[in-house]
Amino acid sequence: MENKKRVVDFLTMTLLTFFGSGKSPYAPGTMGSLCCIPFLYFLNQSLSPYLYFLTFLILLIVSTLSARYQLDFIKDKDPGWIVIDEVLGMMVAWPFLKEPFNFLEVGTLFCLFRFFDISKIWPASFYDKKKGPLAIMMDDIVSGIYVAICMITLRQYLNFPEF
């Protein structure tokens, strides 16, 4: 029984910290957002839009359940080391990048996501004030929606240079 708990702890912590990036002593949310870029690139290149969306939903459900499990053992109800919410937020915006990807566009997405994630513009602020595993995920998903809107708008008015 103890071994099973250790395995569950390891798997939930690996997911919630996105392979340890959330354990960074400096800006764990930024590190989680940065570290997920290769993962999102791989998913986007490997999966159809339907499978990408299904992967998002599964990751949201598993992450919410994992957060519920871990939050039962700690007092902090929105710990900074949980960065899978940043991954989910970036995952919402990623499909709105223009292919082929370029550093300027990916950098813009990253910077916009960090801006919206930190500023918590309503309704993200609504979810940020709520506590619980789903609220932890939702404020970043809302930020990802804002980034997606910005990326669509920027694509209409700017032609990102290739490099």
C-alpha positions, -999 to 999 in steps of 0.1 A, spaced: 0 0 0 28 24 9 45 17 -25 13 25 -43 11 58 -25 47 66 -34 40 59 -71 8 80 -71 27 108 -53 55 106 -78 32 106 -109 10 134 -96 40 156 -87 57 149 -120 25 160 -138 17 190 -116 52 203 -117 55 195 -154 85 173 -150 100 194 -122 99 228 -139 75 240 -112 102 233 -85 124 262 -99 133 286 -71 129 315 -96 96 322 -113 82 286 -115 52 297 -136 75 313 -162 97 282 -161 67 259 -166 55 280 -195 89 280 -211 95 243 -206 62 233 -222 71 249 -256 89 218 -270 60 196 -257 34 218 -274 54 219 -306 55 181 -306 18 177 -298 9 202 -325 30 185 -351 20 149 -341 -18 152 -335 -48 162 -356 -68 191 -342 -93 166 -328 -67 146 -310 -50 177 -297 -83 189 -282 -89 154 -267 -54 155 -252 -62 189 -237 -94 176 -221 -77 145 -208 -48 166 -194 -73 190 -178 -92 162 -161 -61 143 -149 -44 175 -137 -75 186 -118 -78 152 -101 -40 152 -94 -42 186 -79 -72 176 -57 -51 146 -45 -21 167 -36 -40 196 -21 -55 173 5 -20 170 20 -10 207 21 -24 240 35 -16 262 5 -45 259 -19 -28 274 -49 9 265 -46 33 280 -71 49 247 -79 17 236 -97 26 247 -132 5 222 -153 -21 250 -154 4 271 -173 8 242 -197 -29 240 -202 -32 278 -208 -4 277 -233 -20 247 -249 -52 267 -255 -33 294 -274 -7 272 -293 -30 261 -322 -34 298 -332 3 301 -341 9 303 -379 29 275 -394 58 272 -400 66 284 -365 91 311 -360 108 324 -329 92 358 -330 57 344 -330 64 318 -303 81 344 -282 51 367 -286 27 339 -275 49 332 -245 52 369 -235 15 375 -240 7 344 -219 29 355 -191 14 390 -192 -22 377 -190 -14 350 -165 3 376 -141 -23 404 -146 -53 381 -141 -78 402 -162 -114 393 -155 -127 365 -156 -92 350 -148 -93 371 -116 -127 355 -107 -111 320 -109 -79 332 -91 -100 342 -61 -118 308 -60 -99 280 -45 -98 244 -56 -82 223 -82 -104 234 -111 -101 271 -103 -63 267 -103 -65 254 -139 -92 278 -151 -75 311 -145 -47 300 -169 -71 286 -194 -88 320 -195 -54 337 -200 -48 312 -229 -81 323 -245 -70 359 -243 -37 350 -259 -55 331 -287 -76 362 -294 -45 384 -294 -26 360 -318 -56 359 -342 -57 397 -342 -20 400 -346 -20 376 -376 -47 398 -392 -25 429 -390 11 418 -388 31 394 -409 56 379 -386 90 376 -403 105 342 -409 136 333 -389 
